[in-house]
């Protein structure tokens, strides 16, 4: 798989999707470029605290549908992973098992769907909480970027 580098002052929450053509799976790199901590969340995938400059990798299997990745803000969790977020909270859990509560900027995707195509978008249907960039990469050739 080729490398991909990206620099941006805006948006601050960056998602890079690397599609593996042989298995139709995808690996998502979630990177926090915000000047504040973002608690990344994904269904499927769970959750992860990301300080500025940190990243988190998620792998999604072929046929994944109705998947979402979003950022949560102003979170506080205890050692057991229970707590609350001001935006994007998912039932008080660090490791999300369901979608986040609005407002939250969403990256949505479905893999290996109609005609073996992958679909992705950024949605503001649940409101806006962090600027986001969703940039799929296949091999060394970047696809179109989607920004909120």
N, C-alpha and C positions, 0 to 999 in steps of 0.2 A: 504494500500500500504506500502511496506517495505521501510526502509531507505537505502540510498546508500551514502557512503562517498568516496572521491577521493582526492588524493594529487598528484600533478605533478609540476615539474619545467618547463617542456615543454610537451605539447604545452600550450599556455597561454589562448586560447579562448576555453572554454569547453561547450559542449552541452550535457545535460542528457535528454533522452526521457523516460518518464514513460508512458507505454501503458496500457490503461484501457481496459481490455479484455471484459467487459460486453457491453460496448458501442462502442468499436473499435475506440475510440478517443485517443488522446495522449496529454500529457502535456510536454512541453519542458522547461527545466531550462537552461538558457543561462548564463554562469558565466565567468566574466573576471578575468583571472589569470595572465594577462600581467602586466608588471610594468608601463604601460601607459594607458590612457583612450581609450576605444574602444566604438564606437557608433554602437551597435547591430542593425541589420535590419532583417526583416522577411516579406515574402509574402506567405501566409497571416500573418498579425500580426502587422506591423507598424515599430516602431523604438524606441530605448531607449539609453540614455547615460549610460555607465557603467564604473565607475572608478574602479581601482584595487580592487578586492575582492567583488564587487557588482554583483548581479544577477537579472535576469528578467525572468518572467514566461509567456509562451505562450501556449494557448490551441488550438489544431486543431481538427476539427470535423471529424467523420468517412467519408471516401470517398475523403478526401483532396488529390489532385494530383498536380504535378509540383510545389511543395512548396520548398522554399529556405530560409535558414538562413545564414547570413554572417556578418562579422565585417567591419566597416568603420573606417578609421583613419584620424587624423588631420582635424576634423570637426569644423565648427563654425556656429551656428544657432542663429537667433534672437528670440525674445519672441514669435513670431508667428510661429516658427518652420520652417523658411526658411533660407537657407544658402548653404554651400558647404562642401564637404569632398574631401580630396586628393585621397583616394582610396574608391571604393565601393559606390560612390555617387548615389542617386536615385532621379534624377531630382530636386536636391536642397531642398528636403523635409526631415524633421526629421522623420515623419511618412510615411515610404515608401509605395507607392501604386503600384510600378513596380519594376522590378529587378534592381540591382545595376550595375553601369558601371565598367568594368574591370580597373585595376586588383582587384579581390576579390576572396578569398578562399570561396567555397560554401559548405554548408551542404544541401543536397537535400533529400526529402522524399515524399512518397506517401502512404496513409493509406487505408487499407481494399481493396486491389486490387485483381488481379488474385488469385483464390483459397483462398480469404480472407486473403492474406498475406500483410504485411507492408514491404516497401522497403526503404532503406536509403543508402547514400554514401556521401563521401567527394569528391568534384570535383575541379580540378585545370584548367578546360577548360577555365575559365575566368581569369586565372593568379593566383598569390599568393600574399597575403598581410599580413595575420596573421596566426601563427600556430594554428591548430584546432584539437580538439578531439570530436568525436561524439559517445556517449556511451548509447545505449538503455538499459532500465531496465524494466523487467516485473515482478511485485511482488517483490520478494527479490533476484531473480536470474539474474545477469547481462548477457547480450548477448555479442556477439563479439564486440570489439571496433574497430573504424575506425579512423585513424590519418592521418594528412597531415604534 
